[in-house]
Amino acid sequence: MQEIPTIQRIIAILWPSFLTSGIATVLFFTAFDPQHLLMYTDFAEISRLGAYTIGFFLFWMLTTVTSALTCYFQRPCDKANN
C-alpha cells in the first residue's frame, strides 16, 4: 500500500475543519451577539469583527482537534500489541 504524503494528511484535517468552523461561526453568531456575550467581561472593548475573528479561530481549533482525532482513531491497531 502506498504511503500518503504528510502534506496531504495535514490538508485532509485542516480543510474540512476550516469549512466546518466557518459554518459553526455563522450559526453561532447568528444566534448570539458578541457584544452582549462580552459585555460583563474584561474583553468588552473588543469589536464585533474582532469577536467574529476570535470565534472563528476558536471553532477552527476545536474542529481541527476533532478531525485529527478522527484520523488518528481510524488507523488500524498494531497487530504486535494484540
PDB file as gemmi writes it, atoms N, CA and C in Angstrom:
CRYST1    1.000    1.000    1.000  90.00  90.00  90.00 P 1                      
ATOM      1  N   MET A   1       0.832  -1.176   0.000  1.00  0.00           N  
ATOM      2  CA  MET A   1       0.000   0.000   0.000  1.00  0.00           C  
ATOM      3  C   MET A   1       0.884   1.250   0.000  1.00  0.00           C  
ATOM      4  N   GLN A   2       0.512   2.237  -0.795  1.00  0.00           N  
ATOM      5  CA  GLN A   2       1.309   3.443  -0.946  1.00  0.00           C  
ATOM      6  C   GLN A   2       1.113   4.387   0.244  1.00  0.00           C  
ATOM      7  N   GLU A   3       2.208   4.963   0.709  1.00  0.00           N  
ATOM      8  CA  GLU A   3       2.188   5.907   1.833  1.00  0.00           C  
ATOM      9  C   GLU A   3       1.600   7.250   1.380  1.00  0.00           C  
ATOM     10  N   ILE A   4       0.699   7.817   2.169  1.00  0.00           N  
ATOM     11  CA  ILE A   4       0.093   9.114   1.863  1.00  0.00           C  
ATOM     12  C   ILE A   4       1.061  10.203   2.305  1.00  0.00           C  
ATOM     13  N   PRO A   5       1.348  11.188   1.425  1.00  0.00           N  
ATOM     14  CA  PRO A   5       2.278  12.272   1.796  1.00  0.00           C  
ATOM     15  C   PRO A   5       1.776  13.058   3.015  1.00  0.00           C  
ATOM     16  N   THR A   6       2.705  13.553   3.798  1.00  0.00           N  
ATOM     17  CA  THR A   6       2.373  14.283   5.033  1.00  0.00           C  
ATOM     18  C   THR A   6       1.527  15.514   4.757  1.00  0.00           C  
ATOM     19  N   ILE A   7       1.849  16.269   3.706  1.00  0.00           N  
ATOM     20  CA  ILE A   7       1.085  17.486   3.415  1.00  0.00           C  
ATOM     21  C   ILE A   7      -0.362  17.140   3.079  1.00  0.00           C  
ATOM     22  N   GLN A   8      -0.574  16.007   2.421  1.00  0.00           N  
ATOM     23  CA  GLN A   8      -1.934  15.583   2.100  1.00  0.00           C  
ATOM     24  C   GLN A   8      -2.694  15.188   3.367  1.00  0.00           C  
ATOM     25  N   ARG A   9      -2.011  14.603   4.310  1.00  0.00           N  
ATOM     26  CA  ARG A   9      -2.643  14.269   5.596  1.00  0.00           C  
ATOM     27  C   ARG A   9      -3.031  15.531   6.354  1.00  0.00           C  
ATOM     28  N   ILE A  10      -2.144  16.509   6.345  1.00  0.00           N  
ATOM     29  CA  ILE A  10      -2.421  17.770   7.049  1.00  0.00           C  
ATOM     30  C   ILE A  10      -3.605  18.491   6.418  1.00  0.00           C  
ATOM     31  N   ILE A  11      -3.617  18.571   5.088  1.00  0.00           N  
ATOM     32  CA  ILE A  11      -4.718  19.235   4.390  1.00  0.00           C  
ATOM     33  C   ILE A  11      -6.027  18.488   4.594  1.00  0.00           C  
ATOM     34  N   ALA A  12      -5.962  17.162   4.683  1.00  0.00           N  
ATOM     35  CA  ALA A  12      -7.167  16.362   4.913  1.00  0.00           C  
ATOM     36  C   ALA A  12      -7.772  16.652   6.279  1.00  0.00           C  
ATOM     37  N   ILE A  13      -6.995  17.193   7.186  1.00  0.00           N  
ATOM     38  CA  ILE A  13      -7.500  17.591   8.507  1.00  0.00           C  
ATOM     39  C   ILE A  13      -7.918  19.057   8.511  1.00  0.00           C  
ATOM     40  N   LEU A  14      -7.077  19.928   7.951  1.00  0.00           N  
ATOM     41  CA  LEU A  14      -7.333  21.370   8.036  1.00  0.00           C  
ATOM     42  C   LEU A  14      -8.484  21.848   7.146  1.00  0.00           C  
ATOM     43  N   TRP A  15      -8.618  21.291   5.943  1.00  0.00           N  
ATOM     44  CA  TRP A  15      -9.641  21.793   5.027  1.00  0.00           C  
ATOM     45  C   TRP A  15     -11.062  21.517   5.527  1.00  0.00           C  
ATOM     46  N   PRO A  16     -11.410  20.280   5.896  1.00  0.00           N  
ATOM     47  CA  PRO A  16     -12.772  20.072   6.417  1.00  0.00           C  
ATOM     48  C   PRO A  16     -13.036  20.837   7.719  1.00  0.00           C  
ATOM     49  N   SER A  17     -12.018  20.956   8.564  1.00  0.00           N  
ATOM     50  CA  SER A  17     -12.215  21.699   9.812  1.00  0.00           C  
ATOM     51  C   SER A  17     -12.400  23.189   9.537  1.00  0.00           C  
ATOM     52  N   PHE A  18     -11.747  23.715   8.500  1.00  0.00           N  
ATOM     53  CA  PHE A  18     -11.930  25.114   8.104  1.00  0.00           C  
ATOM     54  C   PHE A  18     -13.369  25.354   7.654  1.00  0.00           C  
ATOM     55  N   LEU A  19     -13.879  24.468   6.806  1.00  0.00           N  
ATOM     56  CA  LEU A  19     -15.250  24.620   6.320  1.00  0.00           C  
ATOM     57  C   LEU A  19     -16.257  24.493   7.456  1.00  0.00           C  
ATOM     58  N   THR A  20     -16.046  23.522   8.323  1.00  0.00           N  
ATOM     59  CA  THR A  20     -16.956  23.311   9.438  1.00  0.00           C  
ATOM     60  C   THR A  20     -16.923  24.493  10.410  1.00  0.00           C  
ATOM     61  N   SER A  21     -15.752  25.042  10.658  1.00  0.00           N  
ATOM     62  CA  SER A  21     -15.668  26.181  11.577  1.00  0.00           C  
ATOM     63  C   SER A  21     -16.316  27.421  10.978  1.00  0.00           C  
ATOM     64  N   GLY A  22     -16.257  27.571   9.668  1.00  0.00           N  
ATOM     65  CA  GLY A  22     -16.956  28.688   9.028  1.00  0.00           C  
ATOM     66  C   GLY A  22     -18.457  28.585   9.230  1.00  0.00           C  
ATOM     67  N   ILE A  23     -18.989  27.400   9.043  1.00  0.00           N  
ATOM     68  CA  ILE A  23     -20.422  27.180   9.254  1.00  0.00           C  
ATOM     69  C   ILE A  23     -20.788  27.373  10.727  1.00  0.00           C  
ATOM     70  N   ALA A  24     -19.963  26.846  11.623  1.00  0.00           N  
ATOM     71  CA  ALA A  24     -20.230  26.988  13.057  1.00  0.00           C  
ATOM     72  C   ALA A  24     -20.203  28.451  13.486  1.00  0.00           C  
ATOM     73  N   THR A  25     -19.274  29.221  12.935  1.00  0.00           N  
ATOM     74  CA  THR A  25     -19.177  30.643  13.266  1.00  0.00           C  
ATOM     75  C   THR A  25     -20.433  31.384  12.828  1.00  0.00           C  
ATOM     76  N   VAL A  26     -20.872  31.115  11.608  1.00  0.00           N  
ATOM     77  CA  VAL A  26     -22.082  31.769  11.098  1.00  0.00           C  
ATOM     78  C   VAL A  26     -23.284  31.415  11.967  1.00  0.00           C  
ATOM     79  N   LEU A  27     -23.453  30.138  12.263  1.00  0.00           N  
ATOM     80  CA  LEU A  27     -24.601  29.715  13.067  1.00  0.00           C  
ATOM     81  C   LEU A  27     -24.546  30.266  14.489  1.00  0.00           C  
ATOM     82  N   PHE A  28     -23.373  30.244  15.102  1.00  0.00           N  
ATOM     83  CA  PHE A  28     -23.243  30.726  16.475  1.00  0.00           C  
ATOM     84  C   PHE A  28     -23.521  32.226  16.571  1.00  0.00           C  
ATOM     85  N   PHE A  29     -22.906  33.008  15.673  1.00  0.00           N  
ATOM     86  CA  PHE A  29     -23.060  34.454  15.766  1.00  0.00           C  
ATOM     87  C   PHE A  29     -24.364  34.945  15.144  1.00  0.00           C  
ATOM     88  N   THR A  30     -25.104  34.072  14.494  1.00  0.00           N  
ATOM     89  CA  THR A  30     -26.464  34.417  14.104  1.00  0.00           C  
ATOM     90  C   THR A  30     -27.370  34.391  15.334  1.00  0.00           C  
ATOM     91  N   ALA A  31     -27.077  33.470  16.235  1.00  0.00           N  
ATOM     92  CA  ALA A  31     -27.892  33.340  17.444  1.00  0.00           C  
ATOM     93  C   ALA A  31     -27.437  34.252  18.582  1.00  0.00           C  
ATOM     94  N   PHE A  32     -26.137  34.562  18.635  1.00  0.00           N  
ATOM     95  CA  PHE A  32     -25.586  35.326  19.759  1.00  0.00           C  
ATOM     96  C   PHE A  32     -24.819  36.544  19.258  1.00  0.00           C  
ATOM     97  N   ASP A  33     -25.098  37.696  19.858  1.00  0.00           N  
ATOM     98  CA  ASP A  33     -24.379  38.930  19.537  1.00  0.00           C  
ATOM     99  C   ASP A  33     -23.099  38.975  20.373  1.00  0.00           C  
ATOM    100  N   PRO A  34     -21.933  39.113  19.744  1.00  0.00           N  
ATOM    101  CA  PRO A  34     -20.686  39.101  20.514  1.00  0.00           C  
ATOM    102  C   PRO A  34     -20.588  40.230  21.531  1.00  0.00           C  
ATOM    103  N   GLN A  35     -21.175  41.362  21.253  1.00  0.00           N  
ATOM    104  CA  GLN A  35     -21.093  42.463  22.222  1.00  0.00           C  
ATOM    105  C   GLN A  35     -21.914  42.156  23.476  1.00  0.00           C  
ATOM    106  N   HIS A  36     -22.993  41.421  23.340  1.00  0.00           N  
ATOM    107  CA  HIS A  36     -23.775  41.018  24.518  1.00  0.00           C  
ATOM    108  C   HIS A  36     -23.044  39.927  25.293  1.00  0.00           C  
ATOM    109  N   LEU A  37     -22.343  39.052  24.586  1.00  0.00           N  
ATOM    110  CA  LEU A  37     -21.591  37.989  25.261  1.00  0.00           C  
ATOM    111  C   LEU A  37     -20.418  38.543  26.060  1.00  0.00           C  
ATOM    112  N   LEU A  38     -19.794  39.599  25.546  1.00  0.00           N  
ATOM    113  CA  LEU A  38     -18.585  40.139  26.172  1.00  0.00           C  
ATOM    114  C   LEU A  38     -18.862  41.335  27.080  1.00  0.00           C  
ATOM    115  N   MET A  39     -20.100  41.714  27.225  1.00  0.00           N  
ATOM    116  CA  MET A  39     -20.457  42.943  27.939  1.00  0.00           C  
ATOM    117  C   MET A  39     -19.903  42.994  29.364  1.00  0.00           C  
ATOM    118  N   TYR A  40     -19.974  41.916  30.101  1.00  0.00           N  
ATOM    119  CA  TYR A  40     -19.572  41.920  31.506  1.00  0.00           C  
ATOM    120  C   TYR A  40     -18.240  41.216  31.737  1.00  0.00           C  
ATOM    121  N   THR A  41     -17.405  41.177  30.725  1.00  0.00           N  
ATOM    122  CA  THR A  41     -16.096  40.543  30.846  1.00  0.00           C  
ATOM    123  C   THR A  41     -15.005  41.588  30.691  1.00  0.00           C  
ATOM    124  N   ASP A  42     -13.758  41.145  30.841  1.00  0.00           N  
ATOM    125  CA  ASP A  42     -12.618  42.043  30.635  1.00  0.00           C  
ATOM    126  C   ASP A  42     -12.376  42.336  29.156  1.00  0.00           C  
ATOM    127  N   PHE A  43     -13.103  41.649  28.277  1.00  0.00           N  
ATOM    128  CA  PHE A  43     -12.896  41.805  26.833  1.00  0.00           C  
ATOM    129  C   PHE A  43     -13.996  42.632  26.184  1.00  0.00           C  
ATOM    130  N   ALA A  44     -14.665  43.467  26.943  1.00  0.00           N  
ATOM    131  CA  ALA A  44     -15.806  44.237  26.442  1.00  0.00           C  
ATOM    132  C   ALA A  44     -15.408  45.232  25.357  1.00  0.00           C  
ATOM    133  N   GLU A  45     -14.145  45.624  25.300  1.00  0.00           N  
ATOM    134  CA  GLU A  45     -13.724  46.612  24.310  1.00  0.00           C  
ATOM    135  C   GLU A  45     -13.418  46.012  22.936  1.00  0.00           C  
ATOM    136  N   ILE A  46     -13.516  44.697  22.799  1.00  0.00           N  
ATOM    137  CA  ILE A  46     -13.270  44.045  21.509  1.00  0.00           C  
ATOM    138  C   ILE A  46     -14.438  44.340  20.577  1.00  0.00           C  
ATOM    139  N   SER A  47     -14.123  44.700  19.338  1.00  0.00           N  
ATOM    140  CA  SER A  47     -15.159  44.999  18.357  1.00  0.00           C  
ATOM    141  C   SER A  47     -15.874  43.717  17.927  1.00  0.00           C  
ATOM    142  N   ARG A  48     -16.984  43.891  17.244  1.00  0.00           N  
ATOM    143  CA  ARG A  48     -17.710  42.730  16.723  1.00  0.00           C  
ATOM    144  C   ARG A  48     -16.831  41.930  15.762  1.00  0.00           C  
ATOM    145  N   LEU A  49     -16.147  42.636  14.875  1.00  0.00           N  
ATOM    146  CA  LEU A  49     -15.281  41.952  13.909  1.00  0.00           C  
ATOM    147  C   LEU A  49     -14.179  41.176  14.622  1.00  0.00           C  
ATOM    148  N   GLY A  50     -13.618  41.755  15.668  1.00  0.00           N  
ATOM    149  CA  GLY A  50     -12.603  41.061  16.454  1.00  0.00           C  
ATOM    150  C   GLY A  50     -13.161  39.812  17.117  1.00  0.00           C  
ATOM    151  N   ALA A  51     -14.382  39.922  17.643  1.00  0.00           N  
ATOM    152  CA  ALA A  51     -15.022  38.768  18.278  1.00  0.00           C  
ATOM    153  C   ALA A  51     -15.333  37.690  17.247  1.00  0.00           C  
ATOM    154  N   TYR A  52     -15.777  38.088  16.053  1.00  0.00           N  
ATOM    155  CA  TYR A  52     -16.019  37.109  14.987  1.00  0.00           C  
ATOM    156  C   TYR A  52     -14.737  36.388  14.612  1.00  0.00           C  
ATOM    157  N   THR A  53     -13.655  37.132  14.530  1.00  0.00           N  
ATOM    158  CA  THR A  53     -12.365  36.542  14.170  1.00  0.00           C  
ATOM    159  C   THR A  53     -11.888  35.565  15.237  1.00  0.00           C  
ATOM    160  N   ILE A  54     -11.941  35.987  16.479  1.00  0.00           N  
ATOM    161  CA  ILE A  54     -11.525  35.110  17.580  1.00  0.00           C  
ATOM    162  C   ILE A  54     -12.421  33.870  17.635  1.00  0.00           C  
ATOM    163  N   GLY A  55     -13.713  34.073  17.466  1.00  0.00           N  
ATOM    164  CA  GLY A  55     -14.647  32.947  17.467  1.00  0.00           C  
ATOM    165  C   GLY A  55     -14.351  31.964  16.351  1.00  0.00           C  
ATOM    166  N   PHE A  56     -14.066  32.495  15.146  1.00  0.00           N  
ATOM    167  CA  PHE A  56     -13.743  31.612  14.031  1.00  0.00           C  
ATOM    168  C   PHE A  56     -12.510  30.774  14.335  1.00  0.00           C  
ATOM    169  N   PHE A  57     -11.455  31.390  14.838  1.00  0.00           N  
ATOM    170  CA  PHE A  57     -10.233  30.642  15.117  1.00  0.00           C  
ATOM    171  C   PHE A  57     -10.413  29.646  16.275  1.00  0.00           C  
ATOM    172  N   LEU A  58     -11.241  29.980  17.240  1.00  0.00           N  
ATOM    173  CA  LEU A  58     -11.537  29.012  18.305  1.00  0.00           C  
ATOM    174  C   LEU A  58     -12.317  27.823  17.757  1.00  0.00           C  
ATOM    175  N   PHE A  59     -13.315  28.098  16.905  1.00  0.00           N  
ATOM    176  CA  PHE A  59     -14.040  26.999  16.270  1.00  0.00           C  
ATOM    177  C   PHE A  59     -13.116  26.176  15.377  1.00  0.00           C  
ATOM    178  N   TRP A  60     -12.203  26.845  14.671  1.00  0.00           N  
ATOM    179  CA  TRP A  60     -11.277  26.126  13.791  1.00  0.00           C  
ATOM    180  C   TRP A  60     -10.352  25.229  14.620  1.00  0.00           C  
ATOM    181  N   MET A  61      -9.878  25.739  15.746  1.00  0.00           N  
ATOM    182  CA  MET A  61      -9.023  24.930  16.607  1.00  0.00           C  
ATOM    183  C   MET A  61      -9.794  23.705  17.122  1.00  0.00           C  
ATOM    184  N   LEU A  62     -11.028  23.901  17.559  1.00  0.00           N  
ATOM    185  CA  LEU A  62     -11.839  22.801  18.054  1.00  0.00           C  
ATOM    186  C   LEU A  62     -12.093  21.756  16.961  1.00  0.00           C  
ATOM    187  N   THR A  63     -12.485  22.204  15.781  1.00  0.00           N  
ATOM    188  CA  THR A  63     -12.775  21.251  14.710  1.00  0.00           C  
ATOM    189  C   THR A  63     -11.517  20.604  14.153  1.00  0.00           C  
ATOM    190  N   THR A  64     -10.376  21.276  14.236  1.00  0.00           N  
ATOM    191  CA  THR A  64      -9.115  20.660  13.826  1.00  0.00           C  
ATOM    192  C   THR A  64      -8.753  19.513  14.766  1.00  0.00           C  
ATOM    193  N   VAL A  65      -8.927  19.743  16.051  1.00  0.00           N  
ATOM    194  CA  VAL A  65      -8.632  18.685  17.023  1.00  0.00           C  
ATOM    195  C   VAL A  65      -9.552  17.486  16.798  1.00  0.00           C  
ATOM    196  N   THR A  66     -10.836  17.733  16.584  1.00  0.00           N  
ATOM    197  CA  THR A  66     -11.742  16.623  16.370  1.00  0.00           C  
ATOM    198  C   THR A  66     -11.456  15.889  15.067  1.00  0.00           C  
ATOM    199  N   SER A  67     -11.079  16.616  14.014  1.00  0.00           N  
ATOM    200  CA  SER A  67     -10.718  15.971  12.745  1.00  0.00           C  
ATOM    201  C   SER A  67      -9.446  15.144  12.896  1.00  0.00           C  
ATOM    202  N   ALA A  68      -8.479  15.683  13.610  1.00  0.00           N  
ATOM    203  CA  ALA A  68      -7.223  14.954  13.822  1.00  0.00           C  
ATOM    204  C   ALA A  68      -7.463  13.694  14.647  1.00  0.00           C  
ATOM    205  N   LEU A  69      -8.305  13.786  15.659  1.00  0.00           N  
ATOM    206  CA  LEU A  69      -8.616  12.597  16.460  1.00  0.00           C  
ATOM    207  C   LEU A  69      -9.354  11.548  15.634  1.00  0.00           C  
ATOM    208  N   THR A  70     -10.236  11.990  14.758  1.00  0.00           N  
ATOM    209  CA  THR A  70     -10.922  11.055  13.877  1.00  0.00           C  
ATOM    210  C   THR A  70      -9.932  10.324  12.984  1.00  0.00           C  
ATOM    211  N   CYS A  71      -8.999  11.062  12.400  1.00  0.00           N  
ATOM    212  CA  CYS A  71      -7.982  10.430  11.549  1.00  0.00           C  
ATOM    213  C   CYS A  71      -7.088   9.490  12.351  1.00  0.00           C  
ATOM    214  N   TYR A  72      -6.767   9.866  13.556  1.00  0.00           N  
ATOM    215  CA  TYR A  72      -5.914   9.028  14.392  1.00  0.00           C  
ATOM    216  C   TYR A  72      -6.606   7.720  14.756  1.00  0.00           C  
ATOM    217  N   PHE A  73      -7.871   7.811  15.154  1.00  0.00           N  
ATOM    218  CA  PHE A  73      -8.574   6.621  15.622  1.00  0.00           C  
ATOM    219  C   PHE A  73      -9.081   5.719  14.495  1.00  0.00           C  
ATOM    220  N   GLN A  74      -9.039   6.177  13.256  1.00  0.00           N  
ATOM    221  CA  GLN A  74      -9.452   5.311  12.159  1.00  0.00           C  
ATOM    222  C   GLN A  74      -8.318   4.417  11.679  1.00  0.00           C  
ATOM    223  N   ARG A  75      -7.099   4.675  12.142  1.00  0.00           N  
ATOM    224  CA  ARG A  75      -5.967   3.820  11.767  1.00  0.00           C  
ATOM    225  C   ARG A  75      -6.109   2.460  12.426  1.00  0.00           C  
ATOM    226  N   PRO A  76      -5.680   1.411  11.743  1.00  0.00           N  
ATOM    227  CA  PRO A  76      -5.767   0.087  12.353  1.00  0.00           C  
ATOM    228  C   PRO A  76      -4.756  -0.047  13.497  1.00  0.00           C  
ATOM    229  N   CYS A  77      -5.103  -0.872  14.477  1.00  0.00           N  
ATOM    230  CA  CYS A  77      -4.209  -1.111  15.595  1.00  0.00           C  
ATOM    231  C   CYS A  77      -3.009  -1.943  15.127  1.00  0.00           C  
ATOM    232  N   ASP A  78      -1.918  -1.781  15.815  1.00  0.00           N  
ATOM    233  CA  ASP A  78      -0.727  -2.566  15.520  1.00  0.00           C  
ATOM    234  C   ASP A  78      -0.958  -3.993  15.979  1.00  0.00           C  
ATOM    235  N   LYS A  79      -0.782  -4.948  15.072  1.00  0.00           N  
ATOM    236  CA  LYS A  79      -1.052  -6.351  15.408  1.00  0.00           C  
ATOM    237  C   LYS A  79      -0.058  -6.899  16.418  1.00  0.00           C  
ATOM    238  N   ALA A  80       1.105  -6.268  16.575  1.00  0.00           N  
ATOM    239  CA  ALA A  80       2.098  -6.730  17.539  1.00  0.00           C  
ATOM    240  C   ALA A  80       1.645  -6.494  18.981  1.00  0.00           C  
ATOM    241  N   ASN A  81       0.736  -5.531  19.179  1.00  0.00           N  
ATOM    242  CA  ASN A  81       0.252  -5.219  20.530  1.00  0.00           C  
ATOM    243  C   ASN A  81      -0.866  -6.143  20.980  1.00  0.00           C  
ATOM    244  N   ASN A  82      -1.391  -6.966  20.092  1.00  0.00           N  
ATOM    245  CA  ASN A  82      -2.509  -7.852  20.456  1.00  0.00           C  
ATOM    246  C   ASN A  82      -2.055  -9.097  21.142  1.00  0.00           C  
TER     247      ASN A  82                                                      
END                                                                             
